[in-house]
Amino acid sequence: MSSANKGNFLELVELLSNYDPILKEHFMRLKHAVASGKRMTSYFSPKIQNKLICLLGNHVKDKIVADIKKAKYFGILFDSTPDVSHTDQMCEVIRYVHIEGDHVEVKESFLGFFPVAEKTAAELTENILQHLEEDGLDISLCRGQGYDNAATMAGIHGGVQAKIKEINPKALFMPCANHSLNLCGVHSFGSVVSCVTFFGTLERVYSFFSVSTHRWELLMENVGVTVKRLSQTRWSAHCDAVKPVRANFEKLTSALEKLCNPKENVDTRGSAQMLLSAICDFSFLCYLSFWCDVLEEVNITQKYLQTVGLTLEKCIVKLQGLKAFLAHQRSEIVEKAICYATTMCKEMDISMERRGRVKLRKTMPGEKAKDAGLTLPEEMKRAMFECLDRFHHELEIRSQAIEKILSMFAVIQPSSLVVATEKDICNYTPKLTEIFDKFSNEDIFREIERLRRHLEAAKVSVEEAKK
């Protein structure tokens, strides 16, 4: 109590004592006991502090769980990450609808962490079900599951989501659209060796300048903008690393040339020369233009998918727009990249020939290597088309799960409720009632008719009703 810095907990308690008479009196008695050499229970020991924090935390958690039970139905979100002690911690988040009077709000409440030692789908499922039971939440009332796209969690046959659906078929799995899009990018560039080399070189640019204040100052003097490192969590944020290099390529090479000066130390000169050689390359310049265009569209899409209150219908539309871009602008993106790289090579006197001997993969008798006889521009075209086609394919496959959910709930989408024909409603309704058998096709049809009559009586326009 006599320490100058008592720690956050005790400092806060002492601050609160200025506004609470009972706490103030306890502090005064404790100080008097210490001054007179008497012993008195303070209730401020580390063990008591932890107990108080646990009591407060449990009280808050009980309030949240009571709110969830009041809502009755809920969705579960689980994800794991290692902490500083290298223990894998699984976080538990519950999504539910909170109704207070006329106010309706979708809430996501964090209930806590729990350690996971094993990572098999069966053991993770058991852990999840055990903690839901401990919190007093009935898995049969779960109506949605949300995890990352790892096979252990999202696998359609043996994943956690599949095992929980065996217990409760109404617990529909909805993959994270942002994470799915993230994986599309990771897999598309990871399938092409030259593309992996490009992003590796880009990371080296950041590492080279950031390791020294002298190099960073010279970068700012010559380029005027900072270079960025590759994002480890959001793949589309690679756009922030590509754009400044693309926009200031000549200034960047000028900065590297200055760092090749004999006045610099050996490490700086050697690293600058190697980096200069790596970026003054036809392949690097092709990918610089190529990924700048692609990543800009992907980044815009990922940011849109994080919009608060975004509907599933709008999410699908945005993903379809990205697919259309990848399909329709396919040739234009590649030709633009080749043109940019060719122009820059001519202006900066960069060789457009291959460096060193290219080792072709072994082929079977009678089989022709896919790179055999190709010029460097032709080889780059093939590589960039491969990236785009893989991206489009991944996006097509990964968006199917989201489209399936939208199809299931098509009958209650705003556009269907307001303008769908009787035939369309008859086609949509069974997809919903097959899972949620509490409702009949006739009940839903009658409710839609009542809604339309109400909108007509209230003179609400179709456009306004769709919102």
C-alpha positions as a Markdown table, in Angstrom:
| # | Residue | x | y | z |
|---|---|---|---|---|
| 1 | Met | 0.0 | 0.0 | 0.0 |
| 2 | Ser | 3.0 | 2.3 | 0.6 |
| 3 | Ser | 4.5 | 1.7 | -2.9 |
| 4 | Ala | 4.6 | 4.7 | -5.3 |
| 5 | Asn | 3.2 | 2.5 | -8.1 |
| 6 | Lys | 0.7 | 0.0 | -6.7 |
| 7 | Gly | -0.3 | -1.5 | -10.1 |
| 8 | Asn | -3.3 | -0.9 | -12.2 |
| 9 | Phe | -5.8 | -2.7 | -10.0 |
| 10 | Leu | -4.9 | -1.0 | -6.7 |
| 11 | Glu | -4.5 | 2.4 | -8.4 |
| 12 | Leu | -8.0 | 2.1 | -9.8 |
| 13 | Val | -9.5 | 1.0 | -6.5 |
| 14 | Glu | -7.8 | 4.0 | -4.8 |
| 15 | Leu | -9.2 | 6.3 | -7.5 |
| 16 | Leu | -12.7 | 4.9 | -7.0 |
| 17 | Ser | -12.4 | 5.3 | -3.2 |
| 18 | Asn | -12.6 | 9.1 | -3.8 |
| 19 | Tyr | -16.2 | 8.6 | -5.0 |
| 20 | Asp | -17.3 | 5.7 | -2.7 |
| 21 | Pro | -17.7 | 6.3 | 1.0 |
| 22 | Ile | -17.4 | 2.6 | 2.0 |
| 23 | Leu | -14.3 | 2.0 | 0.0 |
| 24 | Lys | -12.9 | 5.3 | 1.3 |
| 25 | Glu | -13.5 | 4.2 | 4.9 |
| 26 | His | -11.8 | 0.8 | 4.2 |
| 27 | Phe | -8.7 | 2.6 | 2.9 |
| 28 | Met | -8.5 | 4.9 | 5.9 |
| 29 | Arg | -8.8 | 2.0 | 8.4 |
| 30 | Leu | -6.1 | 0.1 | 6.4 |
| 31 | Lys | -3.7 | 3.1 | 6.5 |
| 32 | His | -4.3 | 3.6 | 10.2 |
| 33 | Ala | -3.6 | -0.1 | 10.9 |
| 34 | Val | -0.3 | 0.1 | 8.9 |
| 35 | Ala | 0.7 | 3.3 | 10.7 |
| 36 | Ser | 0.0 | 1.7 | 14.2 |
| 37 | Gly | 1.7 | -1.6 | 13.3 |
| 38 | Lys | -1.5 | -3.6 | 13.6 |
| 39 | Arg | -2.5 | -6.4 | 11.1 |
| 40 | Met | -5.7 | -6.0 | 9.2 |
| 41 | Thr | -7.2 | -7.9 | 6.3 |
| 42 | Ser | -6.9 | -5.7 | 3.2 |
| 43 | Tyr | -8.6 | -7.9 | 0.5 |
| 44 | Phe | -6.0 | -6.4 | -1.9 |
| 45 | Ser | -3.6 | -9.4 | -2.3 |
| 46 | Pro | -2.9 | -10.7 | -5.9 |
| 47 | Lys | -5.0 | -13.8 | -5.1 |
| 48 | Ile | -8.0 | -11.7 | -4.0 |
| 49 | Gln | -7.6 | -9.4 | -7.0 |
| 50 | Asn | -7.8 | -12.4 | -9.4 |
| 51 | Lys | -10.9 | -13.7 | -7.5 |
| 52 | Leu | -12.6 | -10.3 | -7.8 |
| 53 | Ile | -11.8 | -10.1 | -11.5 |
| 54 | Cys | -13.2 | -13.6 | -12.0 |
| 55 | Leu | -16.3 | -12.8 | -10.1 |
| 56 | Leu | -16.9 | -9.7 | -12.2 |
| 57 | Gly | -16.1 | -11.6 | -15.4 |
| 58 | Asn | -18.5 | -14.4 | -14.6 |
| 59 | His | -21.2 | -11.9 | -13.7 |
| 60 | Val | -20.9 | -10.2 | -17.1 |
| 61 | Lys | -20.8 | -13.6 | -18.8 |
| 62 | Asp | -24.0 | -14.7 | -17.0 |
| 63 | Lys | -25.7 | -11.6 | -18.2 |
| 64 | Ile | -24.7 | -12.3 | -21.8 |
| 65 | Val | -25.7 | -16.0 | -21.6 |
| 66 | Ala | -29.1 | -14.9 | -20.2 |
| 67 | Asp | -29.5 | -12.6 | -23.1 |
| 68 | Ile | -28.7 | -15.4 | -25.6 |
| 69 | Lys | -31.2 | -17.7 | -23.9 |
| 70 | Lys | -33.8 | -15.1 | -24.2 |
| 71 | Ala | -33.2 | -14.9 | -27.9 |
| 72 | Lys | -33.5 | -18.7 | -28.0 |
| 73 | Tyr | -31.7 | -19.4 | -31.3 |
| 74 | Phe | -28.0 | -18.5 | -31.9 |
| 75 | Gly | -25.0 | -19.0 | -34.1 |
| 76 | Ile | -21.5 | -20.1 | -33.0 |
| 77 | Leu | -18.2 | -18.7 | -34.1 |
| 78 | Phe | -15.0 | -20.4 | -33.0 |
| 79 | Asp | -11.4 | -19.7 | -34.0 |
| 80 | Ser | -8.0 | -20.5 | -32.5 |
| 81 | Thr | -4.7 | -18.7 | -32.3 |
| 82 | Pro | -1.5 | -19.3 | -30.2 |
| 83 | Asp | -0.8 | -16.9 | -27.4 |
| 84 | Val | 2.6 | -15.7 | -26.1 |
| 85 | Ser | 3.2 | -18.9 | -24.2 |
| 86 | His | 2.6 | -20.9 | -27.4 |
| 87 | Thr | -0.6 | -22.4 | -26.1 |
| 88 | Asp | -3.4 | -22.7 | -28.7 |
| 89 | Gln | -6.4 | -20.7 | -27.5 |
| 90 | Met | -9.8 | -21.2 | -28.9 |
| 91 | Cys | -12.1 | -18.1 | -28.7 |
| 92 | Glu | -15.9 | -18.6 | -28.3 |
| 93 | Val | -18.2 | -16.0 | -29.8 |
| 94 | Ile | -22.0 | -16.3 | -30.0 |
| 95 | Arg | -24.2 | -14.5 | -32.5 |
| 96 | Tyr | -27.8 | -13.9 | -31.7 |
| 97 | Val | -30.7 | -11.5 | -32.2 |
| 98 | His | -31.4 | -9.0 | -29.4 |
| 99 | Ile | -34.9 | -7.5 | -29.4 |
| 100 | Glu | -35.6 | -4.6 | -27.0 |
| 101 | Gly | -39.0 | -3.1 | -27.7 |
| 102 | Asp | -39.0 | -2.0 | -31.4 |
| 103 | His | -35.3 | -2.2 | -31.6 |
| 104 | Val | -33.8 | -5.3 | -33.3 |
| 105 | Glu | -30.1 | -5.8 | -33.2 |
| 106 | Val | -27.8 | -8.7 | -34.3 |
| 107 | Lys | -25.2 | -9.1 | -31.6 |
| 108 | Glu | -21.9 | -11.0 | -31.4 |
| 109 | Ser | -20.8 | -11.6 | -27.8 |
| 110 | Phe | -17.4 | -13.0 | -26.8 |
| 111 | Leu | -17.7 | -15.6 | -24.0 |
| 112 | Gly | -14.0 | -16.4 | -23.5 |
| 113 | Phe | -11.0 | -18.4 | -24.4 |
| 114 | Phe | -10.2 | -22.1 | -23.7 |
| 115 | Pro | -7.0 | -24.0 | -24.5 |
| 116 | Val | -7.0 | -26.7 | -27.1 |
| 117 | Ala | -4.3 | -29.4 | -27.0 |
| 118 | Glu | -5.4 | -31.5 | -29.9 |
| 119 | Lys | -6.4 | -30.3 | -33.4 |
| 120 | Thr | -8.4 | -33.2 | -34.9 |
| 121 | Ala | -11.9 | -32.4 | -36.0 |
| 122 | Ala | -13.4 | -35.0 | -33.5 |
| 123 | Glu | -11.5 | -33.5 | -30.5 |
| 124 | Leu | -12.2 | -29.9 | -31.5 |
| 125 | Thr | -15.9 | -30.8 | -31.9 |
| 126 | Glu | -15.9 | -32.4 | -28.5 |
| 127 | Asn | -14.3 | -29.3 | -26.9 |
| 128 | Ile | -16.8 | -26.9 | -28.6 |
| 129 | Leu | -19.8 | -29.0 | -27.5 |
| 130 | Gln | -18.4 | -29.3 | -23.9 |
| 131 | His | -18.0 | -25.5 | -23.5 |
| 132 | Leu | -21.4 | -24.8 | -25.0 |
| 133 | Glu | -22.9 | -27.2 | -22.5 |
| 134 | Glu | -20.9 | -25.6 | -19.6 |
| 135 | Asp | -22.4 | -22.2 | -20.7 |
| 136 | Gly | -25.9 | -23.7 | -20.6 |
| 137 | Leu | -26.4 | -23.4 | -24.4 |
| 138 | Asp | -28.3 | -26.2 | -26.2 |
| 139 | Ile | -26.6 | -27.2 | -29.4 |
| 140 | Ser | -30.0 | -28.2 | -30.8 |
| 141 | Leu | -30.9 | -24.4 | -30.8 |
| 142 | Cys | -27.9 | -23.5 | -32.9 |
| 143 | Arg | -28.8 | -22.2 | -36.3 |
| 144 | Gly | -25.4 | -21.2 | -37.7 |
| 145 | Gln | -21.7 | -22.1 | -37.6 |
| 146 | Gly | -18.8 | -19.8 | -38.6 |
| 147 | Tyr | -15.2 | -20.8 | -38.8 |
| 148 | Asp | -12.1 | -20.2 | -41.0 |
| 149 | Asn | -11.7 | -22.3 | -44.1 |
| 150 | Ala | -9.2 | -24.8 | -42.7 |
| 151 | Ala | -10.1 | -28.3 | -43.7 |
| 152 | Thr | -10.3 | -29.4 | -40.0 |
| 153 | Met | -13.0 | -26.8 | -39.3 |
| 154 | Ala | -14.7 | -26.4 | -42.7 |
| 155 | Gly | -14.3 | -29.9 | -44.3 |
| 156 | Ile | -17.6 | -31.0 | -45.8 |
| 157 | His | -17.1 | -34.6 | -44.8 |
| 158 | Gly | -14.9 | -34.8 | -41.7 |
| 159 | Gly | -14.7 | -31.2 | -40.6 |
| 160 | Val | -16.0 | -29.7 | -37.3 |
| 161 | Gln | -19.0 | -28.2 | -39.2 |
| 162 | Ala | -19.9 | -31.5 | -40.7 |
| 163 | Lys | -19.8 | -33.3 | -37.3 |
| 164 | Ile | -22.0 | -30.6 | -35.7 |
| 165 | Lys | -24.4 | -30.9 | -38.6 |
| 166 | Glu | -24.7 | -34.6 | -37.9 |
| 167 | Ile | -25.9 | -33.7 | -34.4 |
| 168 | Asn | -28.0 | -30.7 | -35.5 |
| 169 | Pro | -28.8 | -30.5 | -39.3 |
| 170 | Lys | -30.2 | -27.0 | -38.8 |
| 171 | Ala | -26.8 | -25.6 | -37.7 |
| 172 | Leu | -25.9 | -24.3 | -41.2 |
| 173 | Phe | -22.2 | -23.6 | -42.0 |
| 174 | Met | -21.4 | -20.2 | -43.5 |
| 175 | Pro | -17.8 | -19.8 | -44.5 |
| 176 | Cys | -16.2 | -16.4 | -44.0 |
| 177 | Ala | -16.4 | -14.7 | -47.4 |
| 178 | Asn | -13.4 | -12.5 | -46.6 |
| 179 | His | -11.2 | -15.5 | -45.6 |
| 180 | Ser | -12.4 | -17.4 | -48.7 |
| 181 | Leu | -11.3 | -14.5 | -50.9 |
| 182 | Asn | -8.1 | -14.3 | -49.0 |
| 183 | Leu | -7.3 | -18.0 | -49.8 |
| 184 | Cys | -8.2 | -17.5 | -53.5 |
| 185 | Gly | -5.4 | -15.0 | -53.7 |
| 186 | Val | -2.9 | -17.0 | -51.7 |
| 187 | His | -3.4 | -20.1 | -53.9 |
| 188 | Ser | -3.4 | -18.3 | -57.2 |
| 189 | Phe | 0.0 | -16.7 | -56.7 |
| 190 | Gly | 1.4 | -19.6 | -54.8 |
| 191 | Ser | 0.9 | -21.9 | -57.8 |
| 192 | Val | 3.4 | -19.9 | -60.0 |
| 193 | Val | 7.0 | -19.9 | -59.0 |
| 194 | Ser | 7.9 | -16.6 | -60.7 |
| 195 | Cys | 5.0 | -15.0 | -58.9 |
| 196 | Val | 6.2 | -16.2 | -55.5 |
| 197 | Thr | 9.7 | -14.8 | -56.4 |
| 198 | Phe | 8.1 | -11.4 | -57.2 |
| 199 | Phe | 6.4 | -11.1 | -53.8 |
| 200 | Gly | 9.6 | -12.3 | -52.1 |
| 201 | Thr | 11.5 | -9.5 | -53.8 |
| 202 | Leu | 8.9 | -7.0 | -52.8 |
| 203 | Glu | 9.3 | -8.1 | -49.1 |
| 204 | Arg | 13.0 | -7.8 | -49.5 |
| 205 | Val | 12.6 | -4.1 | -50.6 |
| 206 | Tyr | 10.8 | -3.3 | -47.4 |
| 207 | Ser | 13.3 | -5.3 | -45.2 |
| 208 | Phe | 16.3 | -3.6 | -46.9 |
| 209 | Phe | 15.2 | 0.0 | -46.2 |
| 210 | Ser | 13.5 | -0.6 | -42.8 |
| 211 | Val | 16.6 | -2.2 | -41.2 |
| 212 | Ser | 18.5 | 1.0 | -41.2 |
| 213 | Thr | 17.5 | 4.6 | -40.4 |
| 214 | His | 20.1 | 5.9 | -42.9 |
| 215 | Arg | 18.6 | 3.8 | -45.7 |
| 216 | Trp | 15.0 | 4.9 | -44.7 |
| 217 | Glu | 16.0 | 8.6 | -44.7 |
| 218 | Leu | 17.6 | 8.2 | -48.2 |
| 219 | Leu | 14.4 | 6.5 | -49.3 |
| 220 | Met | 12.2 | 9.3 | -48.1 |
| 221 | Glu | 14.5 | 11.9 | -49.7 |
| 222 | Asn | 14.5 | 10.3 | -53.1 |
| 223 | Val | 11.1 | 8.6 | -53.3 |
| 224 | Gly | 9.0 | 10.7 | -50.9 |
| 225 | Val | 6.8 | 7.8 | -49.9 |
| 226 | Thr | 7.4 | 4.7 | -47.7 |
| 227 | Val | 7.4 | 1.2 | -48.9 |
| 228 | Lys | 5.2 | -1.3 | -47.1 |
| 229 | Arg | 5.7 | -4.9 | -46.0 |
| 230 | Leu | 3.3 | -7.7 | -47.2 |
| 231 | Ser | 0.3 | -8.2 | -44.9 |
| 232 | Gln | 0.3 | -11.5 | -43.1 |
| 233 | Thr | -3.4 | -11.5 | -42.4 |
| 234 | Arg | -5.2 | -9.9 | -45.3 |
| 235 | Trp | -3.8 | -10.9 | -48.7 |
| 236 | Ser | -5.5 | -8.1 | -50.6 |
| 237 | Ala | -3.5 | -5.6 | -48.5 |
| 238 | His | -0.5 | -6.6 | -50.6 |
| 239 | Cys | -1.9 | -3.8 | -52.8 |
| 240 | Asp | -0.4 | -1.3 | -50.3 |
| 241 | Ala | 3.0 | -2.9 | -50.9 |
| 242 | Val | 2.7 | -3.0 | -54.7 |
| 243 | Lys | 1.3 | 0.4 | -55.4 |
| 244 | Pro | 4.1 | 2.7 | -54.1 |
| 245 | Val | 6.7 | 0.6 | -55.9 |
| 246 | Arg | 4.7 | 0.7 | -59.1 |
| 247 | Ala | 4.1 | 4.5 | -58.9 |
| 248 | Asn | 7.7 | 5.4 | -57.9 |
| 249 | Phe | 9.8 | 2.7 | -59.6 |
| 250 | Glu | 12.3 | 5.0 | -61.2 |
| 251 | Lys | 12.8 | 6.9 | -58.0 |
| 252 | Leu | 13.2 | 3.7 | -56.1 |
| 253 | Thr | 16.0 | 2.4 | -58.4 |
| 254 | Ser | 17.7 | 5.8 | -58.1 |
| 255 | Ala | 17.7 | 5.5 | -54.3 |
| 256 | Leu | 19.2 | 2.0 | -54.6 |
| 257 | Glu | 21.9 | 3.2 | -57.0 |
| 258 | Lys | 22.9 | 5.8 | -54.5 |
| 259 | Leu | 23.2 | 3.1 | -51.9 |
| 260 | Cys | 25.6 | 1.3 | -54.2 |
| 261 | Asn | 28.1 | 4.2 | -53.7 |
| 262 | Pro | 31.6 | 3.0 | -52.5 |
| 263 | Lys | 31.1 | 5.4 | -49.5 |
| 264 | Glu | 28.5 | 3.1 | -48.1 |
| 265 | Asn | 29.5 | 0.1 | -46.0 |
| 266 | Val | 30.0 | -3.3 | -47.6 |
| 267 | Asp | 26.7 | -4.8 | -46.4 |
| 268 | Thr | 24.6 | -1.9 | -47.7 |
| 269 | Arg | 26.4 | -1.8 | -51.1 |
| 270 | Gly | 26.1 | -5.6 | -51.6 |
| 271 | Ser | 22.4 | -5.8 | -50.6 |
| 272 | Ala | 21.5 | -2.7 | -52.7 |
| 273 | Gln | 23.2 | -4.2 | -55.8 |
| 274 | Met | 21.5 | -7.5 | -55.4 |
| 275 | Leu | 18.1 | -5.8 | -54.9 |
| 276 | Leu | 18.6 | -3.5 | -57.8 |
| 277 | Ser | 19.4 | -6.5 | -60.0 |
| 278 | Ala | 16.2 | -8.3 | -58.8 |
| 279 | Ile | 13.8 | -5.4 | -59.4 |
| 280 | Cys | 15.3 | -4.2 | -62.7 |
| 281 | Asp | 14.0 | -7.3 | -64.4 |
| 282 | Phe | 11.3 | -7.9 | -67.0 |
| 283 | Ser | 9.4 | -10.5 | -65.0 |
| 284 | Phe | 9.3 | -8.3 | -61.9 |
| 285 | Leu | 8.0 | -5.3 | -63.9 |
| 286 | Cys | 5.3 | -7.5 | -65.5 |
| 287 | Tyr | 4.0 | -8.6 | -62.1 |
| 288 | Leu | 4.3 | -5.1 | -60.7 |
| 289 | Ser | 1.7 | -3.9 | -63.2 |
| 290 | Phe | -0.3 | -7.1 | -63.2 |
| 291 | Trp | -0.8 | -7.4 | -59.4 |
| 292 | Cys | -1.3 | -3.6 | -59.0 |
| 293 | Asp | -4.5 | -3.9 | -61.2 |
| 294 | Val | -5.7 | -7.2 | -59.8 |
| 295 | Leu | -5.1 | -6.4 | -56.1 |
| 296 | Glu | -6.8 | -3.0 | -56.4 |
| 297 | Glu | -10.1 | -4.8 | -57.3 |
| 298 | Val | -9.6 | -7.5 | -54.8 |
| 299 | Asn | -8.8 | -5.0 | -52.0 |
| 300 | Ile | -12.0 | -2.9 | -52.8 |
| 301 | Thr | -14.0 | -6.1 | -52.7 |
| 302 | Gln | -12.6 | -7.2 | -49.3 |
| 303 | Lys | -13.2 | -3.8 | -47.8 |
| 304 | Tyr | -16.8 | -3.9 | -49.1 |
| 305 | Leu | -17.3 | -7.4 | -47.5 |
| 306 | Gln | -16.5 | -5.8 | -44.1 |
| 307 | Thr | -19.4 | -3.3 | -44.4 |
| 308 | Val | -21.5 | -3.3 | -41.3 |
| 309 | Gly | -25.0 | -4.7 | -42.0 |
| 310 | Leu | -24.0 | -6.2 | -45.4 |
| 311 | Thr | -26.6 | -8.6 | -46.7 |
| 312 | Leu | -25.8 | -12.0 | -48.1 |
| 313 | Glu | -27.4 | -10.9 | -51.4 |
| 314 | Lys | -25.1 | -7.9 | -51.7 |
| 315 | Cys | -22.1 | -10.1 | -50.8 |
| 316 | Ile | -22.8 | -12.4 | -53.7 |
| 317 | Val | -23.3 | -9.6 | -56.1 |
| 318 | Lys | -19.9 | -8.1 | -55.1 |
| 319 | Leu | -18.1 | -11.5 | -55.5 |
| 320 | Gln | -19.8 | -12.0 | -58.9 |
| 321 | Gly | -18.6 | -8.5 | -59.9 |
| 322 | Leu | -15.0 | -9.6 | -59.1 |
| 323 | Lys | -15.4 | -12.8 | -61.0 |
| 324 | Ala | -16.7 | -10.8 | -64.0 |
| 325 | Phe | -13.6 | -8.5 | -63.8 |
| 326 | Leu | -11.2 | -11.5 | -63.7 |
| 327 | Ala | -13.0 | -13.1 | -66.7 |
| 328 | His | -13.7 | -10.1 | -68.9 |
| 329 | Gln | -10.5 | -8.1 | -68.3 |
| 330 | Arg | -8.3 | -11.1 | -68.4 |
| 331 | Ser | -6.5 | -10.3 | -71.7 |
| 332 | Glu | -6.4 | -6.6 | -71.1 |
| 333 | Ile | -4.7 | -6.9 | -67.7 |
| 334 | Val | -2.0 | -9.2 | -69.1 |
| 335 | Glu | -1.4 | -7.1 | -72.3 |
| 336 | Lys | -1.1 | -4.0 | -70.1 |
| 337 | Ala | 1.5 | -5.6 | -67.9 |
| 338 | Ile | 3.6 | -6.8 | -70.9 |
| 339 | Cys | 3.4 | -3.3 | -72.4 |
| 340 | Tyr | 4.4 | -1.6 | -69.1 |
| 341 | Ala | 7.3 | -3.9 | -68.6 |
| 342 | Thr | 8.5 | -3.5 | -72.2 |
| 343 | Thr | 8.3 | 0.3 | -72.1 |
| 344 | Met | 10.1 | 0.5 | -68.7 |
| 345 | Cys | 12.9 | -1.9 | -69.9 |
| 346 | Lys | 13.5 | 0.2 | -73.0 |
| 347 | Glu | 13.5 | 3.5 | -71.1 |
| 348 | Met | 15.8 | 2.2 | -68.4 |
| 349 | Asp | 17.9 | 0.0 | -70.7 |
| 350 | Ile | 17.0 | -3.2 | -68.8 |
| 351 | Ser | 17.7 | -6.5 | -70.7 |
| 352 | Met | 14.6 | -8.5 | -71.7 |
| 353 | Glu | 16.6 | -11.7 | -72.0 |
| 354 | Arg | 16.4 | -14.6 | -69.5 |
| 355 | Arg | 19.1 | -14.5 | -66.9 |
| 356 | Gly | 21.1 | -17.7 | -66.6 |
| 357 | Arg | 20.1 | -21.1 | -67.7 |
| 358 | Val | 16.4 | -22.0 | -67.3 |
| 359 | Lys | 16.0 | -25.6 | -66.0 |
| 360 | Leu | 12.9 | -27.1 | -67.6 |
| 361 | Arg | 11.0 | -29.8 | -65.8 |
| 362 | Lys | 11.5 | -33.4 | -66.9 |
| 363 | Thr | 9.0 | -34.6 | -69.5 |
| 364 | Met | 7.7 | -38.0 | -70.4 |
| 365 | Pro | 8.7 | -39.4 | -73.9 |
| 366 | Gly | 6.7 | -37.6 | -76.5 |
| 367 | Glu | 5.5 | -34.8 | -74.1 |
| 368 | Lys | 6.5 | -31.2 | -74.7 |
| 369 | Ala | 7.5 | -28.9 | -71.8 |
| 370 | Lys | 5.0 | -26.0 | -71.5 |
| 371 | Asp | 7.8 | -23.4 | -71.6 |
| 372 | Ala | 9.7 | -25.0 | -74.5 |
| 373 | Gly | 10.4 | -22.5 | -77.2 |
| 374 | Leu | 8.7 | -19.6 | -75.5 |
| 375 | Thr | 10.2 | -16.1 | -75.4 |
| 376 | Leu | 10.3 | -14.3 | -72.1 |
| 377 | Pro | 7.2 | -12.1 | -72.8 |
| 378 | Glu | 5.3 | -15.2 | -74.0 |
| 379 | Glu | 6.4 | -17.1 | -70.9 |
| 380 | Met | 5.2 | -14.2 | -68.7 |
| 381 | Lys | 1.9 | -14.1 | -70.5 |
| 382 | Arg | 1.4 | -17.8 | -69.8 |
| 383 | Ala | 2.3 | -17.3 | -66.1 |
| 384 | Met | -0.1 | -14.4 | -65.6 |
| 385 | Phe | -3.0 | -16.1 | -67.3 |
| 386 | Glu | -2.3 | -19.1 | -65.1 |
| 387 | Cys | -2.6 | -16.8 | -62.0 |
| 388 | Leu | -5.9 | -15.3 | -63.2 |
| 389 | Asp | -7.4 | -18.6 | -64.2 |
| 390 | Arg | -6.5 | -20.2 | -60.8 |
| 391 | Phe | -7.9 | -17.1 | -59.0 |
| 392 | His | -11.2 | -17.3 | -61.0 |
| 393 | His | -11.5 | -21.1 | -60.4 |
| 394 | Glu | -10.8 | -20.8 | -56.7 |
| 395 | Leu | -13.4 | -17.9 | -56.4 |
| 396 | Glu | -15.9 | -20.0 | -58.3 |
| 397 | Ile | -15.5 | -23.0 | -56.0 |
| 398 | Arg | -15.3 | -21.1 | -52.7 |
| 399 | Ser | -18.3 | -18.9 | -53.4 |
| 400 | Gln | -20.6 | -21.9 | -54.0 |
| 401 | Ala | -21.1 | -22.5 | -50.3 |
| 402 | Ile | -22.3 | -18.8 | -49.9 |
| 403 | Glu | -24.5 | -19.1 | -53.0 |
| 404 | Lys | -26.1 | -22.3 | -51.6 |
| 405 | Ile | -27.0 | -20.5 | -48.3 |
| 406 | Leu | -28.5 | -17.5 | -50.3 |
| 407 | Ser | -30.5 | -20.0 | -52.5 |
| 408 | Met | -31.9 | -21.6 | -49.4 |
| 409 | Phe | -33.1 | -18.3 | -48.0 |
| 410 | Ala | -34.1 | -16.8 | -51.4 |
| 411 | Val | -37.8 | -16.7 | -50.5 |
| 412 | Ile | -37.2 | -14.2 | -47.6 |
| 413 | Gln | -34.8 | -11.9 | -49.5 |
| 414 | Pro | -36.2 | -8.4 | -49.9 |
| 415 | Ser | -36.5 | -8.7 | -53.7 |
| 416 | Ser | -38.4 | -12.0 | -53.4 |
| 417 | Leu | -40.7 | -10.7 | -50.7 |
| 418 | Val | -41.7 | -7.7 | -52.8 |
| 419 | Val | -41.6 | -8.6 | -56.5 |
| 420 | Ala | -41.1 | -12.4 | -57.0 |
| 421 | Thr | -43.8 | -14.2 | -59.0 |
| 422 | Glu | -46.0 | -16.9 | -57.5 |
| 423 | Lys | -44.1 | -19.5 | -59.5 |
| 424 | Asp | -40.8 | -18.2 | -58.2 |
| 425 | Ile | -42.0 | -18.3 | -54.6 |
| 426 | Cys | -43.3 | -21.9 | -55.1 |
| 427 | Asn | -39.8 | -22.8 | -56.3 |
| 428 | Tyr | -37.9 | -21.0 | -53.5 |
| 429 | Thr | -40.1 | -22.0 | -50.5 |
| 430 | Pro | -39.3 | -25.8 | -50.4 |
| 431 | Lys | -35.6 | -25.1 | -50.1 |
| 432 | Leu | -36.3 | -23.3 | -46.8 |
| 433 | Thr | -39.0 | -25.6 | -45.3 |
| 434 | Glu | -36.9 | -28.7 | -46.1 |
| 435 | Ile | -34.5 | -27.5 | -43.3 |
| 436 | Phe | -36.8 | -25.5 | -41.1 |
| 437 | Asp | -39.8 | -27.8 | -41.1 |
| 438 | Lys | -41.5 | -25.7 | -38.4 |
| 439 | Phe | -42.9 | -23.6 | -41.3 |
| 440 | Ser | -45.1 | -24.9 | -44.1 |
| 441 | Asn | -45.0 | -23.7 | -47.7 |
| 442 | Glu | -48.6 | -22.4 | -47.4 |
| 443 | Asp | -47.8 | -20.4 | -44.2 |
| 444 | Ile | -44.9 | -18.6 | -45.9 |
| 445 | Phe | -46.9 | -17.9 | -49.0 |
| 446 | Arg | -49.8 | -16.4 | -47.0 |
| 447 | Glu | -47.3 | -14.3 | -45.0 |
| 448 | Ile | -45.8 | -12.9 | -48.2 |
| 449 | Glu | -49.3 | -12.0 | -49.5 |
| 450 | Arg | -50.1 | -10.2 | -46.2 |
| 451 | Leu | -46.8 | -8.3 | -46.4 |
| 452 | Arg | -47.5 | -7.1 | -49.9 |
| 453 | Arg | -51.1 | -6.0 | -49.0 |
| 454 | His | -49.6 | -4.1 | -46.1 |
| 455 | Leu | -47.0 | -2.3 | -48.3 |
| 456 | Glu | -49.7 | -1.4 | -50.8 |
| 457 | Ala | -52.0 | 0.0 | -48.1 |
| 458 | Ala | -49.1 | 1.9 | -46.6 |
| 459 | Lys | -48.2 | 3.2 | -50.1 |
| 460 | Val | -44.6 | 2.0 | -49.8 |
| 461 | Ser | -42.9 | 1.9 | -53.2 |
| 462 | Val | -41.2 | -1.2 | -54.5 |
| 463 | Glu | -37.7 | 0.5 | -54.5 |
| 464 | Glu | -38.3 | 1.7 | -50.9 |
| 465 | Ala | -39.5 | -1.8 | -49.8 |
| 466 | Lys | -36.4 | -3.5 | -51.2 |
| 467 | Lys | -34.2 | -1.4 | -48.9 |
